[in-house]
């Protein structure tokens, strides 16, 4: 994993949980209003944080943090994301993944193998304006597939059976390495330490932390700004995620942007945000403004 940031404490990024946030470098979108330009523009990339350092930190917080949030950039661009999350899950953390939904096959695999507890998918706009908003080519079928995968979480009994089944994360990690023809004996020191720490922790405590979240929670979310969104767009977005349990509207704040010209862009008033919320409540079970 190419990691560009580690926020060691957050009370807001994983709802109702104490979490750490891992920021991955690289994104396949170029949203001009992006508030993490240093993770998107190669000229601004920060110094990489060694993966070992991240796992050493997580090991030291096994009894203090509830969850780990993986965001970016776009985490699903990283080929070793599956293995990376497997290691985190082996330490008994809940995992939240932030994604733009461009790799539904990766998302589906993580769900099926019970590696995610919360998914936040960004919906940039209506499908007919997606490429205009993200300023690059987009496989819209992939976006739709990811949306449908998430929407189906509470409709599929098969998915629920998978989520309730006890998962052997060590076996999943081994399977991953076999598929990639990687010699398990060459696993990183960080992974070995994490597994050893887990064994010691379980032996010493009869009340080992257990994940009681039997369902994968999710949210769809859209950052809205006048240049790209209006009431008609919000209706189209609502239809796209019709039936969703939670949708979050995020107001655009021109404090830091990928395209510096967007520092001059206007934001919606609170009253307009409430109108958008009311529209979306016709399509989703719950809508919040963040």
C-alpha positions, 0 to 999 in steps of 0.5 A, spaced: 500 500 500 502 506 498 500 510 504 500 518 504 497 520 511 495 517 518 490 520 522 491 517 529 484 519 532 477 521 530 471 521 533 467 523 526 469 519 520 466 512 523 460 513 525 459 512 533 466 509 533 473 511 535 477 510 529 484 511 526 484 514 518 489 511 513 490 515 507 492 512 500 496 516 495 493 516 488 486 517 485 483 515 478 478 521 478 480 529 478 475 532 481 477 540 481 473 541 488 477 535 491 479 537 498 485 532 498 489 534 492 496 532 495 493 525 494 491 526 487 496 530 484 503 527 483 506 533 484 503 534 491 504 527 493 507 527 501 512 523 503 510 515 503 509 512 510 512 505 511 506 500 512 510 497 517 509 503 521 502 503 520 501 496 523 506 498 529 501 504 531 495 499 530 498 494 534 499 499 540 492 501 539 488 494 539 485 496 546 483 503 544 481 504 537 474 501 535 475 502 527 480 503 522 478 508 516 481 507 509 480 513 504 484 516 499 485 518 494 482 511 491 484 505 496 481 500 491 487 502 486 492 499 490 493 491 488 494 489 495 488 492 498 485 485 500 491 483 504 492 490 507 485 489 510 485 482 512 491 484 516 487 489 519 481 485 521 486 480 524 487 485 529 479 485 531 478 492 528 472 494 524 474 497 517 470 502 513 472 503 506 471 510 502 471 509 495 468 512 488 466 505 486 470 504 480 472 497 482 466 493 483 469 487 483 474 489 488 468 491 493 464 485 491 470 480 494 471 484 500 464 484 502 463 477 500 469 475 505 467 479 510 472 484 510 468 490 511 464 493 516 462 500 513 462 503 506 462 510 504 461 511 496 461 517 493 456 519 488 459 525 484 453 527 480 448 524 475 451 519 470 450 524 464 454 529 468 459 524 471 465 525 466 464 533 466 465 533 474 470 528 475 474 531 468 476 524 466 473 518 462 469 513 467 466 506 466 459 508 468 457 501 468 462 500 474 459 505 478 452 502 477 454 496 479 458 498 485 451 502 487 447 495 486 452 491 490 451 496 496 444 497 495 443 489 495 446 488 502 440 488 506 436 484 500 440 478 499 440 472 505 446 469 502 450 476 504 447 476 511 449 468 511 456 470 509 456 476 514 454 472 520 459 466 519 465 466 523 471 468 518 478 466 518 482 472 516 488 468 517 486 463 512 483 469 507 490 472 507 494 465 506 489 464 500 490 471 497 498 470 497 497 463 494 493 466 488 498 471 487 504 466 488 507 469 494 511 465 499 508 466 505 515 465 509 516 472 506 511 476 510 512 482 512 515 483 519 509 488 521 504 482 519 508 477 523 508 482 529 500 483 528 499 476 528 503 475 534 500 480 538 493 478 536 495 471 539 498 474 546 492 479 546 487 473 546 490 469 551 491 474 556 483 476 555 477 472 556 473 478 553 476 479 547 473 484 543 468 481 538 465 484 532 457 484 534 456 488 527 453 483 523 451 487 517 455 492 513 453 499 514 453 504 508 452 511 506 452 514 499 454 521 499 455 527 494 459 534 495 454 539 492 456 545 489 452 550 484 457 549 478 455 542 478 448 541 482 441 543 482 435 540 484 434 536 477 441 533 479 439 531 486 432 528 483 437 524 478 442 522 484 436 520 488 433 515 483 440 512 482 440 510 489 433 509 490 431 505 496 438 507 500 438 507 507 443 513 508 445 518 504 449 524 506 449 531 503 456 534 503 457 542 503 462 544 498 467 548 502 472 552 498 478 552 503 483 547 499 481 544 492 485 540 486 483 546 481 485 552 485 480 556 480 475 552 485 477 556 491 473 562 488 467 557 487 460 559 491 457 554 496 450 553 497 446 556 502 443 552 508 436 553 506 438 550 499 442 544 502 435 543 506 431 543 500 436 538 497 435 534 503 427 534 502 428 532 495 432 526 497 428 524 502 423 522 497 428 516 494 432 514 501 430 512 508 434 517 511 438 523 509 443 527 513 447 534 511 454 534 513 
